[in-house]
Amino acid sequence: MRGRAIKLSRPRRLVNDLMRFSIRIPRVTVQRRMNIAPLVEARAALPARPSWTAIFLKGYGLLAKETPELRRAYVRLPWPRLYEYPESVGSVACEREYEGEPAVLLARIRSPEHCTIGELDAAVRAARSTPVMEVKDFRRALNMARAPAPVRWLYSAMGAESLNPLTPLTTLLNYGPIDPEGRVNVRILYDHRVMDGALIARTLERFEAILNGAVADEVAALAQVPPVRPDIGEGSHEGG
């Protein structure tokens, strides 16, 4: 039997480019089993609960603010070095439908540590519901996917190695299901050229304290804070 050739769509081109550059990073994963029962309790008491994505994004922003290593990137050209950004930009992966097929697109939220959880939740929800081509980050990525491969690779290489605005990222936060007792596995995937595992282990311990402290306190106070929708896709780099 004979099959057929299928041209790569723009979403498939984006994923292929992501893999092309991500494969170059010596990435390592460190995991911690956390107990975030105080945070779970504070969220459960709200009539309108913010997404866990927004909550973890706020916590990670606060963590990156006090941990400069999370705001550093490995820069290869014109000579190998580390570059430290003054602030971080959270990149949230969103699965959206584009031209009849699922597409994984990144929405960037600048300085999440300076946003309220309500603002972050509104931004995440907007990225997941606003028409795809009305989101600046999505539109720019999909338009770039039209370009020939050498042009895309040049653009992406400049971004990943010099400015680090898109992908691959220096760190990636991932977490599993939260059980009824408030326990959850939280993982940080990090660029080993930038930092080491011992630092990440200490960072995860501190992250648990932030989630159960400052973040849980803000969640508990959300009942008095009206929701605000900030602009999305205005960040220019990714430091953590």
Salt bridges, closest charged atoms under 4 A:
ASP17 OD2 - ARG152 NE 2.67
GLU66 OE2 - ARG206 NE 2.62
GLU84 OE2 - ARG71 NH1 3.74
GLU84 OE1 - ARG72 NE 2.79
GLU87 OE2 - ARG110 NE 2.43
GLU99 OE2 - ARG10 NH2 3.55
GLU113 OE2 - HIS114 NE2 3.79
ASP121 OD2 - ARG125 NE 2.72
ASP137 OD1 - ARG108 NH2 2.88
ASP137 OD1 - ARG140 NH2 3.20
ASP179 OD2 - ARG33 NH2 3.32
ASP179 OD2 - ARG183 NE 3.41
GLU181 OE1 - ARG183 NH2 3.52
ASP191 OD2 - ARG193 NH2 2.79
ASP196 OD1 - HIS192 ND1 3.39
GLU208 OE1 - ARG32 NE 2.78
GLU218 OE1 - LYS58 NZ 2.56
GLU234 OE1 - LYS136 NZ 3.45
